[in-house]
Amino acid sequence: MRAPPVTLRLDPIACEGHGLCSELFPERITLDDWGYPIIDPTPIPHELERHARRAVGECPRCALRLTPSE
């Protein structure tokens, strides 16, 4: 049995706009004109979850997290 889907969340206060997340997970993260991430709020399919976890783990400001989808 698979775990329930997760959603990527951003703490905009912690984010400093390094842009690493969009390089690691371009399927769901784009950057605005100032280099800050725009997160796709839809649940992440299981086949992309590994990429999402890597983006969360590599964020230099710990501004990303995965939460259970509602």
N, C-alpha and C positions, 0 to 999 in steps of 0.2 A: 504494500500500500504506500502510495506517495504522500509526502507531506503536503499540506494545503499551499496554494500559491502565495507568493509574497509580493509586496509592493515596495518600490524604492522611494524613500523620503529624504528630503534635504533640510538641514538646519541652516537657513539663510544667514543667521547671525554668525555662525561659526565659519561659513564658507568665505574664502579669500579669493576665489576665482582663479585658482591655479590651472584648471582645465584638464587635469590628468584624467578625471572621471570620464569625460567625453571621449578621450582617446582609448580608454579601456572598455567602454560600453557605449559605442556610438549608436547601437540599435535603439537605445532608450534615452540617451542624454545628448542634448545639443547645447551650444553656448549662445548666449545673447550677445549683443553688440559690445558689451563691456567684459566679456569673458566669463560670465557667471552661468552656471548650468541651468538648463530648462529640462525638468524631469517629466517624462511621460508617466502619467499617474495610473495607467492601466496595470493590472496584475502581470507579473513576469512569468512567461511560460517556463516550464521545468527545464527545457533544453537551453534556456538562456540564463538560468539562475547561477550557474558557475561564474559566468562573466560578471553578473551583478555583484556577487560576493567578492570577486577580485577588486572591482571598482571601490566597493565599500572599504575593503581592507587596505587599499593603497591610498586612500584620501589623506593628504598630509594634515588636514585640520579635523579629521573625524566628523565631517559634516554630513556624511551619508549614512543611512541605516536602512535595513530591511525590516518591514513589519508585516504581520499576517494580513492578507487581503480581506477586505470586508465584503 
